[in-house]
Amino acid sequence: MAYSEARRAAYQADLAGIREAGLFKEERIIHTAQSADVEVEFPAGESARPVINMCANNYLGLSSHPEVVKAAHAGLDARGYGLSSVRFICGTQDIHRELEHRISAFLETEDTILFGSCLDANAGVFEAVLTEQDIMIADRLVHASIVDGMRLSKAQQETYKHMDLEHLEEKLQESQDKRIRLIVTDGVFSMDGDIAELDKICDLADKYDALVFVDDSHATGFMGKRGKGTHEHCGVLGRIDILTTTLGKALGGASGGCVSGRREIVELCRQKARPYLFSNTVPPVITAAANRVIQILSETTERRDKLEENTLYWRRRLKEIGLDIREGSHPIVPVMLYNAKLAQEVARDMFAEGIFVVGFFFPVVAKGQARIRTQISAGHERHHLDKGLAAFEKVGKKHGILGMGKKEIVEKFGL
Ligand SMILES: *Cc1c(COP(=O)(O)O)cnc(C)c1O
């Protein structure tokens, strides 16, 4: 069938529907390197202007760190631009194996396999290691890429209520006839900054002879005293069977991901995981820079310590100003506004004040849970945070929401 005028009109109607529902995503164009200070063009066509970035996953400020950029240049010179191959044909260099060894040592796991992204890691691992005799029992709020990866596996799928370990235990009791029971969770949940109780989850796994899968994309590099991740934070190093994570957030923010964990599971992924077998190698330039990142993080906790300090300050001051934030300790700090329109207006006003933040609302978060998700970085200096706080105070005052909790905001603005 040709791409007829009727077909074009039908797609245009789909797009118009997305716009009418207020769900059309407009991208903001950055004219600089990713950093605390960026220049952003928004709306499209306006000239770019300087703003402070408070919505990146650049937790450790490594996205354009001179040491990382230098290592990337050196990698490009030494190992070229591309490999033009998947790993198992002719796409594995010494630096790829080096990175897998470094990540295993850093995460304190037995072995690691790189993927083009964490989405690819999640797309490949469940199908590679589970069969129809097995069951996956997942937290209801796991990342979309985990949901997709589970769909590709023949194992049975079950879910438990978000962070409800009694519910998880019921599901474990109901599935004792299965060969493998795999508990599936994010280490840190990206919308709320909730931290999974991995200690209790590992205890349940021991009690019911289950395995544990954790996606630690929002934790690797800074959670725990040495920044190893949620498993360190919860005191369960060595007890996570399958850990996936990304190089695209705290670890320099380029791209790439991995499955790390039990030796045999990693080897099975090398033999069977389709995104590994049928998609290109992580480029040498990224691999070389990631080696440097892991080396830096293994040598010093300076950056994760600064991130922790920045986060404590940001959370404390936002509360003092009178904003309603979700309690916690993670550098994801959601400023709760509940009403979707209010969240969009506050984000727009913040941008006018020189602070780059984004409103999140349904379907990205549940209905009536609209918010601005601020994200703190070790790349923020005190003056960045203070400027962000002053802007929130000014914009909060304008909308009359300072000192208000959920009840008052919902009464005033509706849901
Ligand atoms: C960001 C994220 C991913 C995707 O990582 P990519 O490497 O960008 O594909 C997967 N899982 C979780 C929990 C994430 O937050």
The ligand as an ORCA input file, in Angstrom:
! r2SCAN-3c Opt
* xyz 0 1
  C      17.468      5.067     32.204
  C      17.068      3.717     32.554
  C      17.199      2.658     31.658
  C      17.649      2.856     30.240
  O      19.033      3.017     30.167
  P      19.694      3.230     28.726
  O      21.103      2.805     28.927
  O      19.531      4.677     28.398
  O      18.961      2.357     27.778
  C      16.882      1.390     32.079
  N      16.421      1.170     33.327
  C      16.250      2.160     34.209
  C      15.755      1.866     35.578
  C      16.564      3.474     33.850
  O      16.372      4.459     34.722
*
